[in-house]
Amino acid sequence: MATSVWRGHLTFGLVSLPVKLFTAARSESISFNQLHKSDNSRIKQVIYCQTEDKPIPRDEIVKGYEYEKGKYVVVQDEEIKKVAPKTARVMEILEFVKSGDVDPVYLESSYYMAPDEGGEKPYALLFEALRQTNYFAVAKIAMHNREHIVVVRPGERGMLLHTMYYADEVRRTEEFRTDTSAVTEKEMNLAKMLVESLAADFEPEKYHDTYRDNLRQLIDAKVEGHKVVETPETHIAPVIDIMEALKKSLEARKPPTTATAAAGSTEEEDVSEAVAEQPRRKRAPRKVKTA
């Protein structure tokens, strides 16, 4: 397993267990170096002192906080360590909350939480208790020069920890409002049928970053001296009639194999009406035989 990013004790009540955290996910992207346009040589960024008008080495840099315009107070790394809260080494569970009450907008980074030596049994006890009660543990932990509020939840094989944004860090705006009064019952029934037709089990491995893949192909093509082929542009027609768009979307999908009891006959009536509204083929008049 990778190197741990935090080691300490997790406590709840009088129970204490040693744990360690490992980064669970990280963003993958293609990075570029900055080059001099004329000769493609690598650019080196220089740290420059404006007062002395000369470059300076990194070991001459200290942290400073600007408390007034142009006035700074210098803070040493040792001083920062002295004011670190107890959560730098001990993660205390503050409360347990229902998993459905945690809005995903608060979730920030994800970590695997594994038991350290001697903590296997209490770790397994907490894991199983969270799994059976459907609760998340809310705790505090100091990490990366900041105290985080976190949730600990049971995963498939062990516990995961998610750092969270504080309430004052989540933007509150009035512009994100949804007016559902204009939605008709027929539109809603067809929309739910379309959702059911696209329903599937969540399998994250089937999704890929197409932009990153295309960028890699572009780089490989340029390295090999091939011509770069432009990605064809997708044309999206504006939706004029939402009912017609829903019907055509359903026609392109297989109908749901089972209808939910809640939808009942309403969905069947909508399907019948949708079919009835389509133009019917006229029958030729029946020929009558004459003697």
Secondary structure, DSSP 8 states (H G I E B T S, - for coil): ----SEEEEEEETTEEEEEEEEE-----------B-TTT--B-----EETTTTEE--GGG--EEEEEETTEEEEE-HHHHHHT--GGGTEEEEEEEEEGGGS-GGGEEEEEEEEE-TT-HHHHHHHHHHHHHHTEEEEEEEE-SSSEEEEEEEE-SSSEEEEEE--GGGS---SS-----TT--HHHHHHHHHHHHHT-----GGG---HHHHHHHHHHHHHHTT--------------S-HHHHHHHHHHTS---SS--TTTHHHHHHHHHHHHHHS-------------
